[in-house]
Amino acid sequence: MKAEEIINIARNQKRPKVTDYIDYLLTDFFEQKGDFLGGEDESIMGGIGLFHDMPVTIIGHHKGNDLNENVKYNFGMAEPQGYRKAYRLMKQAEKFNRPIITLIDTPGAYPGIEAEANGQASAIAKNLAMMSSLKVPVIAVITGEGNSGGALAIGVANTVAMLENSFYAVLSPEGFASILWKDASRKNEAAGIMKLTAADLLELGVVDEIIKEPEGGAHLDPETVFQNLDRFLVKKLAEYKRMKPAELAEHRYEKFRNIS
């Protein structure tokens, strides 16, 4: 399948959202809001739940099922308070020794003037630094589109996996084409050379595993995707349960240091 076809599937509005994954994977989910500085950003959703009776913290980008919901959730583009909320939840997870699962699906961090003035770059940078040293397991899954620092801000994990029809890149194909050729209409050409598909990134060693989707995409058979993700998480959490806290942090650090 061509890269542009994968991008279209990844952006399909009917693909499962973070709330769908939470409803299937977790029981007794308790959402937590706020960044402890008076801000709340609904484009990042997070909280605590039980995964096979194991307490976990889950954090993900929040997109909507229609235009009104997408406006409410800012199309999954988080502002600084969203990343500060994620920071707070991850530090809390470390304090109480809970594994962290992140679900990435974003066009990128919100690029507005107000977001920049409120510390967008600083919030993302602090998350990257903090996640590199967390002493609990961190598993990140790109479920749709994963663009730029907005994706990486919750993506520094011991294992980074991608759904089969997702993509992960330093910026969108439209942005790439605009910068390189001053022509966003060449987005499909850009997608073909960016190496942003799950297969490309697995070969390059940027991601660790691909989670299978039904033919045509996750939105056509969500139950199968949920089951595949559930099995993947069970396997990885069992592996990391055998590692000491310091080993988990060292494993994550070395993983990213070794990406060339």
Steps between C-alpha positions, in 0.01 A plus 500: 500500500629847412589746775226743398240222528619420852480869592140516380409196712687639802302824475162333447261664744337163575819347642477408870574787737677501835164460677427184300832344597449592865150354503626169362834464675429633849253456780428752777651784298528829687580803286726765647499859380708811543867590500508626863560850363138581430492366145306217336541380142246249370718405204701286744304241696647306790426312814527177695334165437543127538652303214445131573472602867830690484485874580636702208512863393378565147548824303398575144419764244128564479328543164130529425252294302361803315587861428349638821695253714819565306465871566443424870813283514699729267542212252734326743751786498605555858595830660760536780247423774429167330863398509534626856201282592673202337817584696305507826332165430827331407680622811204383707521159331868475592426592861245218531691253278239482224592413138422773248324444167482785249284510187625744237274650234574863421573731207754662734509734796278806461711770325299807603659816632336461840630145536852613418471789744382261772804278463422237236863423423594492868211267589597253229869516590427433867294196407781360285753544778271358768389198297858403423560431870170353620547188710177328396419327169385732223331365188401735216271406213443715193137433415448748217724792408804585705654828393780710640577581863131478575527124458845457651397686815320184617704258291830447686431139592668167565298364210359707216245316288289604204169381370550365151328794329642782710789732421767677704707793377686816589218699337203445273550424130329831425751682719790311345388590147442863597850534642689303234311602185282792617205294377275314745317333210803272459413329829468154341845532347632606840332206672675263263849616600452576870520139627207556733309171480513229765692267267757771419555593862525142622773439242681815611478402867297805600208285619506154653183325391207522259150415623287346226181660375220344294521560127386853425571639845414485869169682452360205303548251784596677825450189712786321324733795555405523867573130546836526321599799710388327819721197425794723415470694828468184708819363344705817541390575856590144601850555358549829680367366829823300527718810471618718787412873503851612411512244219179638351643852488830377355318288241300801380803727495708257297214433260485863392876555510541216252259636238719622216 
